[in-house]
C-alpha cells in the first residue's frame, strides 16, 4: 500500500486545483504503466440511463479538461443531448483518483484542427472511416472504408471531419482522493 499521505502543501494546492492536478498527473506519468491520461467518462442518454467508457485526456487548463471524439458516437450524442458529464481518473500505482463534474462545451474549430493535425495519419483516416458506436456490417466493410479514405486522401492533408471534435468539461467540482490505511482516506 502507498503509505504516503496528503501534506499541508497538497491542501494548499487544492485551492489551485489545476496546479494540484498537474502535479498528480506528472506523478502518474512516472508510475503508471499505461495511459496515465486515461479517464473514465460518464454521460447519460436521453432516458437518463448512465453510461461510462474510457477516453484519453488530451489537454487541461483553467477552462477545463479536454478530450476528442466522434460526435456521432454514443458518447458524442449523449453529451450533445445534455451538455453535462463527469470523469474519474484512477491511478492504481499511486492509490489516487480525481473526480470531475460539470457542464460541457465544444472546443473551437481552431483548437480541434490543431489537435487533429498532430494525430498519426492512420488515426485521421480512421476518423473518417469509423462509424463509431454503430454495428459493423463486417470487419471487411471497415477495412474497405479505410482503404477508400486512404485513396481519397493519398496526397495532401486530411481535413478534420465536421463530426469529429473536442469536448471540454468545465468543472463545477473537482475532488482529489488519496488512499489511506483503514479506509480513512484523504479527500480534498
C-alpha positions as a Markdown table, in Angstrom:
| # | Residue | x | y | z |
|---|---|---|---|---|
| 1 | Unk | 0.0 | 0.0 | 0.0 |
| 2 | Unk | 1.2 | 3.5 | -0.7 |
| 3 | Unk | 1.9 | 4.9 | 2.8 |
| 4 | Unk | 2.2 | 8.5 | 1.7 |
| 5 | Unk | -0.5 | 10.9 | 2.7 |
| 6 | Unk | -1.6 | 14.3 | 1.6 |
| 7 | Unk | 0.5 | 17.0 | 3.1 |
| 8 | Unk | -0.4 | 20.5 | 4.1 |
| 9 | Unk | 1.0 | 21.7 | 0.7 |
| 10 | Unk | -1.4 | 19.4 | -1.1 |
| 11 | Unk | -4.3 | 21.0 | 0.8 |
| 12 | Unk | -2.9 | 24.5 | -0.1 |
| 13 | Unk | -2.6 | 23.4 | -3.7 |
| 14 | Unk | -6.2 | 22.3 | -3.6 |
| 15 | Unk | -7.1 | 26.0 | -3.6 |
| 16 | Unk | -5.4 | 25.8 | -7.1 |
| 17 | Unk | -6.9 | 22.5 | -8.3 |
| 18 | Unk | -5.4 | 22.7 | -11.8 |
| 19 | Unk | -1.9 | 23.0 | -10.3 |
| 20 | Unk | -2.5 | 20.0 | -8.0 |
| 21 | Unk | -4.0 | 18.0 | -10.9 |
| 22 | Unk | -0.9 | 18.8 | -13.0 |
| 23 | Unk | 1.4 | 17.5 | -10.1 |
| 24 | Unk | -0.7 | 14.4 | -9.7 |
| 25 | Unk | -0.8 | 13.7 | -13.5 |
| 26 | Unk | 3.0 | 14.2 | -13.6 |
| 27 | Unk | 3.3 | 11.6 | -10.8 |
| 28 | Unk | 1.1 | 9.2 | -12.7 |
| 29 | Unk | 3.1 | 9.7 | -15.9 |
| 30 | Unk | 6.1 | 8.5 | -13.9 |
| 31 | Unk | 4.4 | 5.5 | -12.3 |
| 32 | Unk | 1.5 | 4.2 | -14.3 |
| 33 | Unk | 2.5 | 1.5 | -16.9 |
| 34 | Unk | -0.2 | 2.5 | -19.4 |
| 35 | Unk | -2.1 | 5.7 | -20.3 |
| 36 | Unk | -1.8 | 7.9 | -17.2 |
| 37 | Unk | -4.1 | 10.2 | -19.1 |
| 38 | Unk | -6.8 | 7.5 | -19.4 |
| 39 | Unk | -10.1 | 8.6 | -17.7 |
| 40 | Unk | -13.5 | 7.1 | -17.2 |
| 41 | Unk | -16.1 | 9.4 | -18.8 |
| 42 | Unk | -19.6 | 9.2 | -17.6 |
| 43 | Unk | -22.6 | 10.5 | -19.5 |
| 44 | Unk | -26.4 | 9.9 | -19.6 |
| 45 | Unk | -28.6 | 9.1 | -22.5 |
| 46 | Unk | -32.0 | 10.8 | -23.3 |
| 47 | Unk | -33.8 | 8.5 | -20.9 |
| 48 | Unk | -31.3 | 9.3 | -18.1 |
| 49 | Unk | -29.6 | 5.9 | -18.2 |
| 50 | Unk | -25.9 | 6.3 | -17.3 |
| 51 | Unk | -23.1 | 5.2 | -19.5 |
| 52 | Unk | -19.3 | 5.1 | -18.9 |
| 53 | Unk | -16.3 | 4.4 | -21.0 |
| 54 | Unk | -12.6 | 5.2 | -21.1 |
| 55 | Unk | -11.2 | 8.1 | -23.1 |
| 56 | Unk | -7.9 | 9.9 | -23.2 |
| 57 | Unk | -7.4 | 13.3 | -21.7 |
| 58 | Unk | -5.7 | 15.4 | -24.4 |
| 59 | Unk | -5.4 | 18.7 | -22.5 |
| 60 | Unk | -6.4 | 20.7 | -19.5 |
| 61 | Unk | -6.1 | 24.3 | -18.2 |
| 62 | Unk | -8.1 | 26.6 | -16.0 |
| 63 | Unk | -11.0 | 26.4 | -18.5 |
| 64 | Unk | -11.4 | 22.6 | -18.1 |
| 65 | Unk | -10.5 | 19.1 | -19.2 |
| 66 | Unk | -10.4 | 18.3 | -23.0 |
| 67 | Unk | -10.9 | 15.0 | -24.9 |
| 68 | Unk | -11.7 | 14.4 | -28.6 |
| 69 | Unk | -14.3 | 12.1 | -30.2 |
| 70 | Unk | -16.7 | 11.4 | -33.0 |
| 71 | Unk | -19.8 | 13.5 | -32.2 |
| 72 | Unk | -21.9 | 10.7 | -33.9 |
| 73 | Unk | -20.7 | 8.1 | -31.3 |
| 74 | Unk | -22.9 | 7.2 | -28.3 |
| 75 | Unk | -20.8 | 9.5 | -26.0 |
| 76 | Unk | -20.9 | 12.3 | -28.5 |
| 77 | Unk | -24.7 | 12.1 | -28.9 |
| 78 | Unk | -25.2 | 11.8 | -25.1 |
| 79 | Unk | -23.1 | 14.8 | -24.4 |
| 80 | Unk | -24.7 | 16.9 | -27.1 |
| 81 | Unk | -28.1 | 15.9 | -25.6 |
| 82 | Unk | -27.3 | 17.1 | -22.1 |
| 83 | Unk | -24.0 | 19.1 | -22.3 |
| 84 | Unk | -23.0 | 17.6 | -18.9 |
| 85 | Unk | -20.5 | 14.9 | -18.0 |
| 86 | Unk | -18.3 | 13.6 | -15.2 |
| 87 | Unk | -14.9 | 11.9 | -15.3 |
| 88 | Unk | -12.8 | 9.9 | -12.9 |
| 89 | Unk | -9.0 | 9.5 | -13.2 |
| 90 | Unk | -7.8 | 6.4 | -11.2 |
| 91 | Unk | -4.0 | 5.9 | -10.8 |
| 92 | Unk | -3.8 | 2.5 | -9.1 |
| 93 | Unk | 0.0 | 2.7 | -8.6 |
| 94 | Unk | -0.4 | 5.9 | -6.7 |
| 95 | Unk | -3.6 | 4.9 | -5.0 |
| 96 | Unk | -5.2 | 8.2 | -6.0 |
| 97 | Unk | -8.1 | 9.3 | -8.0 |
| 98 | Unk | -9.6 | 12.6 | -9.2 |
| 99 | Unk | -13.3 | 13.1 | -9.9 |
| 100 | Unk | -14.5 | 16.0 | -12.1 |
| 101 | Unk | -18.2 | 17.0 | -12.8 |
| 102 | Unk | -19.6 | 19.9 | -14.7 |
| 103 | Unk | -21.1 | 21.3 | -17.9 |
| 104 | Unk | -19.5 | 20.6 | -21.2 |
| 105 | Unk | -18.6 | 23.0 | -24.0 |
| 106 | Unk | -17.3 | 22.2 | -27.5 |
| 107 | Unk | -13.8 | 23.3 | -28.3 |
| 108 | Unk | -13.2 | 25.9 | -31.0 |
| 109 | Unk | -12.7 | 24.7 | -34.6 |
| 110 | Unk | -9.1 | 26.1 | -34.4 |
| 111 | Unk | -8.4 | 24.1 | -31.3 |
| 112 | Unk | -9.8 | 20.9 | -32.8 |
| 113 | Unk | -8.0 | 21.5 | -36.1 |
| 114 | Unk | -4.7 | 22.0 | -34.2 |
| 115 | Unk | -5.0 | 18.8 | -32.2 |
| 116 | Unk | -6.3 | 16.8 | -35.2 |
| 117 | Unk | -3.2 | 17.8 | -37.2 |
| 118 | Unk | -1.0 | 16.2 | -34.6 |
| 119 | Unk | -2.7 | 12.8 | -34.9 |
| 120 | Unk | -1.0 | 10.0 | -36.8 |
| 121 | Unk | -2.2 | 9.8 | -40.4 |
| 122 | Unk | -3.9 | 6.4 | -39.8 |
| 123 | Unk | -5.9 | 7.9 | -36.9 |
| 124 | Unk | -7.0 | 10.8 | -39.1 |
| 125 | Unk | -8.2 | 8.3 | -41.8 |
| 126 | Unk | -9.9 | 6.3 | -39.0 |
| 127 | Unk | -11.9 | 9.5 | -38.0 |
| 128 | Unk | -13.4 | 9.4 | -41.5 |
| 129 | Unk | -13.8 | 5.6 | -41.9 |
| 130 | Unk | -15.2 | 4.6 | -38.5 |
| 131 | Unk | -18.9 | 4.8 | -37.8 |
| 132 | Unk | -18.2 | 4.8 | -34.1 |
| 133 | Unk | -20.7 | 3.1 | -31.8 |
| 134 | Unk | -22.7 | 1.7 | -34.7 |
| 135 | Unk | -22.8 | -2.0 | -35.6 |
| 136 | Unk | -20.4 | -3.0 | -38.3 |
| 137 | Unk | -21.7 | -4.9 | -41.3 |
| 138 | Unk | -18.4 | -6.7 | -41.2 |
| 139 | Unk | -14.7 | -6.1 | -40.4 |
| 140 | Unk | -14.1 | -6.1 | -44.1 |
| 141 | Unk | -16.6 | -3.2 | -44.5 |
| 142 | Unk | -14.5 | -1.1 | -42.1 |
| 143 | Unk | -11.2 | -2.1 | -43.8 |
| 144 | Unk | -12.8 | -1.2 | -47.2 |
| 145 | Unk | -13.8 | 2.3 | -45.8 |
| 146 | Unk | -10.2 | 2.8 | -44.5 |
| 147 | Unk | -8.9 | 1.8 | -48.0 |
| 148 | Unk | -11.3 | 4.2 | -49.7 |
| 149 | Unk | -10.4 | 7.2 | -47.5 |
| 150 | Unk | -6.7 | 6.3 | -47.7 |
| 151 | Unk | -7.0 | 6.6 | -51.5 |
| 152 | Unk | -9.1 | 9.8 | -51.3 |
| 153 | Unk | -6.5 | 11.5 | -49.1 |
| 154 | Unk | -3.4 | 9.9 | -50.6 |
| 155 | Unk | -1.9 | 13.3 | -51.4 |
| 156 | Unk | -2.0 | 16.3 | -49.2 |
| 157 | Unk | -3.6 | 17.0 | -45.8 |
| 158 | Unk | -6.5 | 15.1 | -44.4 |
| 159 | Unk | -9.2 | 17.5 | -43.3 |
| 160 | Unk | -10.9 | 17.1 | -40.0 |
| 161 | Unk | -14.4 | 15.7 | -40.4 |
| 162 | Unk | -17.1 | 18.0 | -39.1 |
| 163 | Unk | -18.4 | 15.2 | -36.9 |
| 164 | Unk | -15.1 | 14.9 | -35.1 |
| 165 | Unk | -14.1 | 17.5 | -32.5 |
| 166 | Unk | -13.4 | 18.0 | -28.8 |
| 167 | Unk | -15.4 | 18.5 | -25.7 |
| 168 | Unk | -14.2 | 20.4 | -22.6 |
| 169 | Unk | -15.6 | 19.6 | -19.2 |
| 170 | Unk | -15.8 | 22.8 | -17.3 |
| 171 | Unk | -15.5 | 21.6 | -13.7 |
| 172 | Unk | -18.1 | 22.7 | -11.1 |
| 173 | Unk | -16.5 | 20.3 | -8.7 |
| 174 | Unk | -13.1 | 18.6 | -8.6 |
| 175 | Unk | -12.4 | 16.0 | -5.8 |
| 176 | Unk | -8.9 | 14.7 | -5.1 |
| 177 | Unk | -8.8 | 11.4 | -3.3 |
| 178 | Unk | -5.9 | 9.5 | -1.8 |
| 179 | Unk | -6.0 | 6.1 | -0.2 |
| 180 | Unk | -5.1 | 5.8 | 3.5 |
| 181 | Unk | -4.9 | 2.8 | 5.9 |
| 182 | Unk | -8.1 | 1.6 | 7.5 |
| 183 | Unk | -10.2 | 3.3 | 4.8 |
| 184 | Unk | -9.5 | 6.7 | 6.4 |
| 185 | Unk | -8.9 | 8.3 | 3.1 |
| 186 | Unk | -7.9 | 11.8 | 2.3 |
| 187 | Unk | -10.2 | 13.9 | 0.2 |
| 188 | Unk | -9.8 | 17.5 | -0.9 |
